[in-house]
Structures are given as C-alpha cells and as structure tokens.
C-alpha cells in the first residue's frame, strides 16, 4: 500500500508510519523515508535497511511477527492500512480491535478477494459503532469486536 499509493510523511509531526515489509526495500515516494518519520519493520533474518532508514526487527523466516510489533507499540494507537493479506493475518491473530470499512458508490468487477484474506479467524459478529454517508454517497463504517469494554458511540 505504501508503494502503490505513494505515501508521504504525515502532516502531523508527532505521527510515525511503520511499514511492514518482508525485504529491506523503500520503494514508493522517497520523501516518506527521507523524512525519518517512517520506520521499516522487517524480519530479523533479512538484510539491513537502507542507510538512514529507521528500522524495527521482529520475526524470522522472512515474516514479520505482527503480535510482537503490536506488543512493542503497546500503549500507542496504531491504525493499520494495508491489503487484504495483512488485514487477514492481523484479524486472525486477534490483533485488531476496530475495523473501518468504506463502501464506494461504484460497482467494479474483478478478481479481488475479501477485504481480509488469510488464515481462519473468529467468525463472530462485530458491533457497528459508527456509520455515515457523505455527500458523494460513500458509506463509512466502524466496527469493533464485541468484547471491547468501550461504550458504543
């Protein structure tokens, strides 16, 4: 997602972007990594990150240990954006508390899989916490795991 959407450094100087990767490459918009506000998250057993790029190591055999990364970021709010494979692994691992879904007012065919694709996950129904439609017809939904102690808003 970082490469495809050419992420740039966040406008808020307090925000950091952690880029999950299985290899030490920094493709996409060079300004993101040049800013020092993006950390490359890599497995421990792959080569070094490019010079000057902050890195976080977790996992082996070419895969990032997402539970360990979440543990290292404990106490911080982490918003994850990525493709269906990253979402699927995180949901199946129980690492997601809330899930945001946007439904666009377009019908596009193709071979895309589900919004979360990967290992089997708990099929329980999540609670709708918030939803609204904008003036262009986009539907924005926020779901949360039902076991969260937060009140619905």
HELIX and SHEET records of a PDB file:
HELIX    1   1 UNK A   30  UNK A   34  1                                   5    
HELIX    2   2 UNK A   66  UNK A   72  1                                   7    
HELIX    3   3 UNK A   84  UNK A   92  1                                   9    
SHEET    1   A 3 UNK A  17  UNK A  20  0                                        
SHEET    2   A 3 UNK A  38  UNK A  42  1                                        
SHEET    3   A 3 UNK A  55  UNK A  57  1                                        
SHEET    1   B 3 UNK A  98  UNK A 103  0                                        
SHEET    2   B 3 UNK A 139  UNK A 144 -1                                        
SHEET    3   B 3 UNK A 127  UNK A 133 -1                                        
END                                                                             
